[in-house]
Amino acid sequence: MALGAKQRVGTRRSRMIPENQNKALHAWQTSSRYWHKYRGLITEMFAPLTSGLVGEAQIGIGQNVLDIGGGSGEPSLTISRIVGPTGSVMYTDPVAGMLEGAQAEAGRQSLTNIHFRQCSADDLPFADCTFDVAVGRLSAMFFVDPAAAMWEALRVVLKDGCVAFAVWGPKETNPFFSSITDVIDQFLEVPPQDSDAPDAFRFAVRDKLAGILEQADAKNVIEGQLNFRIEAAISFEQFWQLRTEMSETLREKMARLTPAQLPTVKQAVAGAAQKYFVSGTMSFPAEALIVSGRKSAK
Ligand SMILES: C[S@@+](CC[C@H](N)C(=O)[O-])C[C@H]1O[C@@H](n2cnc3c(N)ncnc32)[C@H](O)[C@@H]1O
């Protein structure tokens, strides 16, 4: 879609240069094998976010739902069961490896009401007013151009249709992430980060994503705080492996540690995270934001 003048004005500052954009998508392609490896755990650990989106967007039987940045398959796979055979889900992601694995999983689960398109959130290949609802779980923080993506999400939903995104709250309230990064960062020189660059905590600041959605002409914009627990029956060892494999940022940081530093870091993380592992179960407190709005009738 050619972007209108109003959209361009709002998006210039946060646009990634193509080289960085390609690098980011290449990193997601590398990550995709781990996102598929841990799909079962991802579904379990982040299920409360899917429930939050489904509740906020009031997704139900017979609806036609767009999932933007569906990764290894969630929330698409769960929503396809909720909307049932009279409804449908359109899974989208710009990364081939993510899409291929999610499509294979839908086949394994014999889900027939789910369709797949490889595309970026800021350039959706769908006609205006195609979907009842558009959602994105943990993807908006990584959009190349969040302002253009909000316009696009609103463009492709029906008038009064809901768009809803789940993003992480502040790092300090999410020890699932900080219990590792806070330790590693003591061992490495970490350059100051651009707060608008794609990152898990890009929209942790209150009203940041809600403001972008409002600027895209959404009405009834709401930002809800969701506190939940990231839980699964895994040990610290399994958590360490999952986190250090799935995250490009962690893979890159780990590669910069010396062989001597690695066990020291791991031991320090084990100490910091110990209280979240009891009787063979992991349970981290977590905080997310569910940001939603509706397409105005104009
Ligand atoms: C943290 S993962 C979340 C995946 C999945 N929704 C989930 O909750 O498990 C972020 C996803 O955003 C996708 N992504 C990255 N850039 C994107 C863009 N410009 N447009 C849409 N999705 C994008 C990545 O490929 C990745 O699958």
The ligand as a Gaussian input file, in Angstrom:
#p B3LYP/6-31G(d) Opt

LIG

0 1
 C        8.680000     -12.124000      20.031000
 S        8.125000     -12.860000      18.542000
 C        6.431000     -13.143000      18.950000
 C        5.842000     -14.243000      18.138000
 C        4.439000     -14.713000      18.530000
 N        3.434000     -13.724000      18.233000
 C        4.357000     -15.115000      19.986000
 O        3.794000     -14.361000      20.795000
 O        4.852000     -16.199000      20.336000
 C        8.056000     -11.476000      17.449000
 C        7.610000     -11.804000      16.043000
 O        7.502000     -10.555000      15.333000
 C        7.912000     -10.802000      14.002000
 N        8.264000      -9.525000      13.335000
 C        9.470000      -8.922000      13.261000
 N        9.391000      -7.834000      12.480000
 C        8.112000      -7.748000      12.064000
 C        7.413000      -6.866000      11.199000
 N        8.023000      -5.819000      10.629000
 N        6.111000      -7.094000      10.942000
 C        5.472000      -8.146000      11.521000
 N        6.073000      -9.024000      12.349000
 C        7.381000      -8.834000      12.612000
 C        9.089000     -11.756000      14.153000
 O        9.385000     -12.439000      12.949000
 C        8.584000     -12.668000      15.254000
 O        7.925000     -13.784000      14.720000

